[in-house]
Amino acid sequence: MSPKLCLIVIVATNDAAIEQWKHARSFCFETKGTPPPMKNSEKFLLTVFTLVFLILVGGGGVKYAYTHYMAIREENESLDNRIEDMNYAISKGTEWAEKYNWIEELIPAFSSHDEASSKLLGVISTQAAKRGLGIGGKEFIEESKEIGPDGLPVEANLGYFNRAKVKITITGAMEKVFYQWLEDIQQAKLFIGVTHLLINPVGTNKTVNCEVDFTQFYRETKQRK
């Protein structure tokens, strides 16, 4: 009960009234004093509430700090990966520049597809004659091109190089000679590759019947290299 100052006027007419007035005066003139000590149960409840409060407030702070830390860590890892990719690209820059210069220096240039096909057949026949290999069928393959709505070839499907193809058929060739002939023609510096190969063994003396598609990669231009 909060301290009060009470004034009570009592008319004392007898001893009982005087005693009642003394009791009222001791109660109404109560002043501040030391609060009573806490019970053990009250101390326990206060401790529990304090711990719950610290867990709720402190736990939320710890969770926020951990989330923030993990976000910073992921961002640092992403930056490290980007820096690594950039360093790799820089280190490979010279190598790719050399490859580009090599291509630009050696890529064959022909004025038309017919000229490229004729030159390719000439290389195939010359190398076959050197190996004593007889060529059966010869066929020029016209590569189909996707036509766009404007009636022109779709540039996205044309590729970086122009291409000319020749299909060769060989019957009864010695297997070893045949593979040597392929190696003579399929060379990076000639920009000629084998893009289709079908081999059927014949007999027991390691002879084969073959169907091969050779592709000449070139750049079509009016000025030949």
C-alpha positions in Angstrom: 0.0 0.0 0.0 1.4 3.4 -0.9 2.2 5.8 1.9 -0.6 8.2 2.8 -1.2 11.0 5.1 -4.6 10.7 6.6 -6.2 13.0 9.1 -8.9 11.4 11.2 -10.8 13.3 13.8 -12.2 11.0 16.4 -14.1 12.1 19.4 -12.7 10.0 22.2 -15.5 9.3 24.6 -14.3 6.1 26.1 -11.3 3.8 26.3 -12.3 1.7 23.3 -12.5 4.8 21.1 -9.1 5.9 22.2 -7.6 2.5 21.3 -9.3 2.6 17.9 -7.9 6.1 17.3 -4.3 4.9 18.1 -4.6 2.0 15.7 -5.9 4.2 12.9 -3.1 6.8 13.5 -0.4 4.1 13.2 -2.0 2.8 10.0 -2.7 6.1 8.3 0.7 7.7 9.1 2.6 4.8 7.5 5.7 6.1 5.7 8.1 4.5 3.2 10.1 1.7 4.4 12.3 -1.3 3.2 10.1 -3.6 1.1 9.7 -7.1 2.4 12.2 -9.7 1.1 11.3 -11.8 -2.0 10.2 -15.3 -1.6 12.1 -18.2 -3.1 9.3 -18.8 -5.6 9.4 -15.2 -6.7 13.1 -15.3 -7.2 12.8 -18.4 -9.3 10.1 -16.9 -11.5 12.1 -13.7 -11.9 15.2 -15.7 -13.0 13.1 -17.7 -15.5 11.6 -14.6 -17.0 15.0 -13.0 -17.3 16.4 -16.0 -19.1 13.5 -16.2 -21.5 13.9 -12.5 -22.3 17.6 -12.9 -22.9 17.0 -15.9 -25.1 14.4 -14.2 -27.2 16.3 -10.9 -27.6 19.8 -12.4 -27.7 18.7 -15.3 -30.0 17.2 -13.0 -32.5 20.3 -10.9 -32.6 22.5 -14.0 -33.0 20.3 -15.2 -35.9 20.5 -11.9 -37.6 24.2 -11.7 -37.2 24.7 -15.2 -38.6 22.4 -14.6 -41.6 24.3 -11.4 -42.4 27.6 -13.2 -42.0 26.6 -16.0 -44.4 25.4 -13.5 -47.0 28.7 -11.6 -46.9 30.6 -14.9 -47.1 28.6 -16.0 -50.2 29.2 -12.7 -51.8 32.9 -13.0 -51.2 33.0 -16.4 -52.7 31.1 -15.1 -55.8 33.6 -12.3 -56.1 36.5 -14.8 -55.8 35.1 -16.9 -58.6 34.7 -13.9 -60.8 38.2 -12.8 -60.2 39.5 -16.3 -60.9 37.5 -16.4 -64.2 38.9 -13.0 -65.2 42.5 -14.1 -64.4 42.0 -17.3 -66.4 40.6 -15.3 -69.4 43.6 -12.9 -69.2 46.1 -15.7 -69.0 44.5 -17.4 -72.0 44.2 -14.2 -74.0 47.6 -14.6 -75.6 46.9 -18.2 -76.5 43.6 -17.4 -78.2 45.1 -14.5 -80.0 47.8 -16.9 -81.4 45.1 -19.4 -82.5 43.1 -16.7 -84.2 46.2 -15.4 -86.1 47.0 -19.0 -87.1 43.5 -19.5 -88.5 43.5 -16.2 -90.3 46.9 -17.0 -91.9 46.1 -20.5 -93.1 42.4 -20.6 -93.8 41.9 -21.3 -97.5 40.0 -18.7 -99.6 38.0 -19.6 -102.7 35.9 -17.5 -104.9 33.0 -20.0 -105.0 31.6 -23.2 -103.6 32.3 -25.0 -106.9 36.0 -24.0 -106.8 36.3 -25.2 -103.2 34.7 -28.5 -104.1 37.0 -29.0 -107.1 40.1 -28.2 -105.1 39.0 -30.7 -102.4 38.5 -33.5 -104.9 41.9 -32.7 -106.4 43.6 -33.1 -103.0 41.7 -36.4 -102.3 42.6 -37.9 -105.8 46.3 -36.8 -105.5 46.8 -38.4 -102.1 45.0 -41.6 -103.2 47.3 -41.9 -106.2 50.3 -41.5 -103.9 49.1 -44.5 -101.9 48.1 -46.5 -104.9 44.4 -46.4 -103.7 41.7 -46.7 -106.4 38.7 -44.4 -105.9 35.3 -45.7 -107.0 32.4 -43.2 -106.7 32.8 -39.4 -106.4 29.9 -37.2 -105.5 29.7 -33.5 -104.7 27.4 -32.8 -101.8 25.5 -29.5 -101.8 24.9 -28.5 -98.2 21.3 -27.6 -97.5 20.7 -24.2 -96.0 17.8 -23.0 -93.9 16.0 -20.2 -95.7 14.5 -17.4 -93.7 11.2 -15.5 -94.3 13.1 -13.0 -96.5 14.2 -15.8 -98.8 17.9 -15.6 -97.7 19.9 -18.2 -95.7 19.7 -17.9 -92.0 23.0 -16.5 -90.9 22.9 -18.1 -87.5 23.2 -21.5 -89.1 25.9 -20.7 -91.6 28.8 -21.0 -89.2 32.1 -19.2 -89.1 33.4 -20.9 -92.3 32.0 -21.9 -95.6 32.0 -25.6 -96.3 32.4 -27.9 -99.4 31.7 -31.6 -99.2 32.7 -34.6 -101.4 31.6 -38.2 -100.9 34.1 -40.9 -101.9 33.4 -44.6 -102.3 36.2 -47.2 -102.2 35.9 -50.9 -102.7 38.4 -53.6 -101.7 41.0 -51.3 -100.2 43.7 -52.5 -97.9 42.8 -51.4 -94.4 46.3 -50.1 -93.5 46.6 -48.1 -96.8 43.1 -46.7 -96.3 43.9 -45.3 -92.9 47.2 -43.8 -94.1 45.3 -42.1 -96.9 42.9 -40.6 -94.4 45.8 -39.3 -92.3 47.3 -37.7 -95.4 44.2 -35.7 -96.1 42.8 -34.9 -92.7 45.2 -32.2 -91.5 44.5 -29.1 -89.5 46.6 -26.9 -91.7 44.6 -28.0 -94.8 41.2 -27.3 -93.0 40.0 -30.7 -94.3 38.1 -33.1 -92.1 36.3 -36.4 -92.2 32.7 -35.7 -91.3 31.2 -39.1 -92.2 32.9 -42.6 -92.3 31.3 -46.0 -93.0 33.6 -49.1 -93.2 32.6 -52.7 -94.0 35.3 -55.4 -93.7 35.6 -57.7 -96.7 37.1 -61.2 -96.8 40.0 -62.3 -94.6 42.9 -60.3 -96.0 42.0 -57.1 -94.1 40.4 -55.3 -97.1 37.5 -52.9 -96.6 34.7 -51.2 -98.5 34.4 -47.6 -97.4 32.2 -44.6 -97.8 33.8 -41.3 -96.7 32.6 -37.7 -96.6 35.4 -35.1 -96.7 34.6 -31.5 -95.7 36.7 -28.5 -96.8 36.4 -25.5 -94.5 37.2 -22.2 -96.3 36.3 -18.6 -96.6 34.6 -17.4 -99.7 36.1 -14.3 -101.1 37.0 -12.7 -104.4 40.6 -12.5 -103.3 42.3 -15.8 -102.9 45.2 -16.3 -100.5 
